[in-house]
Amino acid sequence: MCAHFEGVVDPTRLREHFRATVPATTPSGGALSPRADLWPGYAGLFIRTPAEADSGDEAVPEREAVPGIFGLVPHWATDLKLARNTYNARTETVASKPSFRDAWRHTRHCIIPADAIYEPDWRSGRPIPTRISRADGHPMGIAGLWDRWKQADGMVVHSFTMLTINAQTHELMNRFHQPTDEKRMVVILPEAAYAEWLAAPLQRSMDFMHPYPADRLVGSAAPATSTRSEKVKPKAKPGPSQNPMDDTQGSLL
């Protein structure tokens, strides 16, 4: 699983590597400030095809970077706390799990732009946080799903999750997590597959669920400033006057 990653937030790099346009402001008109250091429940960016893409309007971008919560929050959720447990979706069960099945069935495909992901290396007997990135220095495009959730005041909050596959035979990703844990990895898309993934119909969604080649990834011990406990800690419950997004370490609303 992946509970910690470095998101790509620079508009220039998002345009260059993902052909995605970034909104200048939040839906409420405030300054957009997604953070790069992301954990479940934090505010980041995901990339999708705009709903108006087929309208013929030249002003509509090919792809848009949308602010959302890391951790999928389906429409039926009672609050945003579910995001702490829905940041990864297993491809083996994504079509049947209540939290993910609507987004999967309706092919709400997205790409999560990431400079790196972090995983704990337990081979020494203790967890060593490790930064994993593409060997060529380019950002990763991680296959994901997105959804929308409506607050009591009518404001729509978007969210996203990363799709994962078994990594038992992957030469790099099978090093991570405890020896008794199943080895998993996120689905990193080849750049040539970005457009196809975003437009893929349901019957083709599983065609993209393949491991990224180990020789195209590099792992190194993470700097101390980028580490945190491997276990995702629950957040304090917001007070009655606090916006539930205020503790996401980034402004989405």
DOVEXZA-287417 format. One line per field, with one value per residue (C-alpha): residue number from 0; x, y, z negated. Coordinates in Angstrom, 3 decimals. Layout:
residues N
sedren: (NUM	...) .
xx: (X	...) .
yy: (Y	...) .
zz: (Z	...) .
***
This chain:
residues 253
sedren: (0	1	2	3	4	5	6	7	8	9	10	11	12	13	14	15	16	17	18	19	20	21	22	23	24	25	26	27	28	29	30	31	32	33	34	35	36	37	38	39	40	41	42	43	44	45	46	47	48	49	50	51	52	53	54	55	56	57	58	59	60	61	62	63	64	65	66	67	68	69	70	71	72	73	74	75	76	77	78	79	80	81	82	83	84	85	86	87	88	89	90	91	92	93	94	95	96	97	98	99	100	101	102	103	104	105	106	107	108	109	110	111	112	113	114	115	116	117	118	119	120	121	122	123	124	125	126	127	128	129	130	131	132	133	134	135	136	137	138	139	140	141	142	143	144	145	146	147	148	149	150	151	152	153	154	155	156	157	158	159	160	161	162	163	164	165	166	167	168	169	170	171	172	173	174	175	176	177	178	179	180	181	182	183	184	185	186	187	188	189	190	191	192	193	194	195	196	197	198	199	200	201	202	203	204	205	206	207	208	209	210	211	212	213	214	215	216	217	218	219	220	221	222	223	224	225	226	227	228	229	230	231	232	233	234	235	236	237	238	239	240	241	242	243	244	245	246	247	248	249	250	251	252) .
xx: (0.000	1.018	0.039	2.639	3.712	5.130	2.541	3.394	1.923	3.951	1.648	4.468	5.468	1.832	1.439	4.740	4.425	0.656	-0.790	-3.005	-4.327	-4.403	-7.227	-6.072	-8.475	-10.563	-14.312	-15.019	-12.656	-9.726	-6.087	-5.357	-2.548	-2.319	0.634	3.277	3.860	0.700	-0.851	-4.424	-6.878	-4.540	-5.395	-3.624	-4.210	-5.446	-5.798	-8.916	-10.594	-12.936	-16.648	-16.879	-14.026	-16.319	-18.179	-16.031	-15.114	-11.427	-11.240	-11.761	-8.372	-7.406	-6.918	-7.520	-5.750	-8.451	-7.966	-9.124	-8.574	-6.141	-8.527	-11.764	-14.959	-18.041	-21.336	-22.890	-20.164	-21.333	-18.127	-14.613	-12.946	-13.418	-10.508	-8.080	-8.912	-9.610	-6.367	-5.566	-7.948	-7.015	-7.640	-8.748	-11.735	-12.261	-15.372	-17.138	-15.989	-18.683	-16.193	-14.875	-17.402	-19.355	-16.212	-14.973	-18.312	-18.660	-15.012	-14.028	-10.434	-7.770	-4.001	-2.256	0.910	3.729	7.429	7.883	6.120	7.362	7.380	8.987	11.891	11.872	14.780	17.008	14.396	13.183	11.295	13.519	11.387	12.368	11.741	10.846	10.865	11.319	14.923	14.722	13.663	10.272	7.143	5.028	1.488	-0.325	-3.619	-6.463	-10.174	-11.944	-15.309	-17.334	-18.997	-21.384	-21.093	-24.125	-23.740	-23.842	-20.135	-18.790	-15.517	-13.536	-11.327	-9.106	-7.518	-4.554	-5.072	-2.769	-1.667	0.275	4.056	5.342	7.526	8.544	12.303	12.067	8.612	8.714	11.312	8.801	6.467	6.821	7.845	4.411	2.530	1.397	3.632	1.669	2.479	0.598	-0.118	2.325	1.192	3.523	3.252	1.928	-1.045	-2.263	-4.881	-6.107	-6.489	-8.499	-10.845	-11.000	-14.435	-15.197	-14.416	-10.874	-10.073	-8.200	-5.988	-3.885	-3.245	0.385	3.596	5.966	9.381	11.738	14.724	12.874	12.484	15.007	14.751	16.809	16.572	14.153	15.399	14.338	12.062	9.982	9.297	6.460	5.161	4.245	0.817	-1.591	-2.710	-6.348	-6.979	-8.782	-12.494	-13.277	-15.163	-18.681	-17.455	-14.459	-14.563	-13.792	-11.132	-9.229	-6.829	-5.861	-2.682	-3.778	-6.617	-9.227	-12.346) .
yy: (0.000	3.630	6.045	8.746	10.410	13.591	15.208	17.352	20.812	23.063	24.201	24.219	20.620	19.510	21.000	19.623	16.064	15.540	18.204	19.255	22.717	23.793	26.014	29.376	29.383	27.050	26.597	29.234	31.729	31.421	30.802	27.196	25.760	21.966	20.534	18.260	16.085	14.003	11.558	10.202	13.019	15.701	17.920	17.220	17.183	14.501	14.671	13.794	14.522	17.523	16.730	19.246	17.646	16.568	19.878	21.193	24.246	25.009	26.720	23.378	21.835	18.315	17.401	19.219	18.999	18.911	19.555	16.653	14.643	11.713	8.901	8.210	9.568	8.093	9.975	7.934	8.691	10.561	12.610	12.912	10.666	7.649	8.990	7.727	4.163	4.477	5.866	2.579	0.367	-3.251	-4.106	-7.604	-6.235	-2.685	-3.683	-5.064	-2.982	-0.436	2.431	1.996	0.126	3.177	5.030	1.865	1.108	4.679	4.693	7.765	7.191	9.652	10.051	11.037	13.032	12.104	12.804	9.908	7.455	6.303	2.752	1.149	-1.255	-3.929	-6.078	-4.862	-5.785	-2.226	0.089	2.311	4.878	4.701	7.190	5.547	7.508	7.068	6.477	9.081	11.815	12.327	12.334	9.223	9.037	6.729	5.148	6.095	6.658	9.845	10.631	13.570	14.130	16.904	18.738	19.846	23.363	22.033	22.417	19.523	17.946	15.745	12.859	10.194	6.810	4.906	1.509	-1.277	-4.702	-7.606	-7.018	-10.335	-10.929	-7.299	-6.974	-3.594	-3.311	-6.741	-5.341	-3.195	-3.671	-6.352	-9.890	-11.294	-8.634	-9.128	-7.154	-4.471	-1.602	1.224	1.076	3.444	4.143	4.466	7.999	6.633	5.138	8.327	9.244	5.672	5.158	8.334	7.389	3.619	1.953	-0.384	-3.546	-2.268	-0.871	-3.968	-3.895	-1.159	-2.931	-3.969	-3.496	-0.746	-2.208	-2.403	-1.165	2.095	2.865	3.800	3.647	5.473	6.161	9.021	12.261	12.722	15.632	13.366	10.611	9.932	6.932	4.122	3.934	6.643	8.434	9.576	13.292	15.258	15.676	19.183	21.518	22.689	25.832	24.236	23.365	19.618	20.444	22.829	20.109	18.888	21.034	22.565	24.732	23.129	25.072) .
zz: (0.000	0.278	-2.481	-1.789	1.437	2.921	5.123	8.138	7.580	9.887	12.752	15.290	14.568	14.602	18.064	19.363	18.080	17.897	20.253	17.352	16.522	12.868	11.557	10.238	7.296	5.148	5.812	3.159	4.809	2.417	3.289	4.257	2.115	2.381	0.491	1.954	-1.145	-1.229	-3.707	-3.875	-4.487	-3.126	-0.180	3.105	6.853	9.232	13.003	14.986	18.306	18.001	18.253	21.134	23.092	25.943	26.185	29.012	26.964	27.593	24.193	22.434	21.549	22.576	18.907	15.659	12.306	9.654	5.922	3.762	0.602	0.629	-0.321	1.562	-0.010	1.739	1.911	-0.921	-3.505	-6.605	-6.861	-5.474	-8.046	-5.762	-3.674	-6.330	-5.254	-1.520	-0.109	1.695	3.676	4.324	7.967	6.943	5.004	6.307	8.280	5.201	2.213	1.241	0.943	4.492	6.631	7.852	8.934	10.668	12.351	13.604	14.792	12.821	13.839	12.792	12.671	9.446	10.276	7.901	7.748	5.324	3.049	-0.360	-1.724	-4.816	-4.150	-6.905	-5.660	-8.499	-11.093	-11.593	-9.234	-7.102	-5.256	-1.602	1.181	4.500	7.737	11.454	12.458	15.220	12.795	14.411	12.223	11.850	13.164	10.736	11.817	9.519	9.078	8.033	6.487	5.181	1.803	0.806	-2.489	-4.491	-3.070	0.496	1.206	3.285	2.120	4.498	3.402	4.941	4.294	5.751	7.381	6.172	7.371	5.910	5.938	4.618	7.693	8.258	7.727	6.017	4.456	2.793	0.343	-1.484	-4.468	-7.112	-6.066	-6.957	-4.960	-1.402	0.959	2.818	5.167	6.802	10.524	12.235	15.781	18.775	20.158	23.458	21.606	19.894	22.494	22.908	19.159	18.691	21.532	20.991	20.759	17.863	19.816	20.435	16.978	15.829	18.928	17.303	13.999	14.545	12.508	13.567	14.494	11.503	13.510	14.210	10.496	7.814	4.038	1.422	-2.305	-2.864	-4.448	-8.055	-7.147	-4.897	-7.406	-9.766	-11.669	-9.275	-10.863	-9.752	-12.895	-13.230	-13.183	-15.871	-15.254	-13.948	-16.243	-15.341	-13.593	-11.885	-8.221	-7.923	-5.341	-7.624	-8.816	-5.348	-5.303	-2.022	-0.790	1.459	0.613) .
***
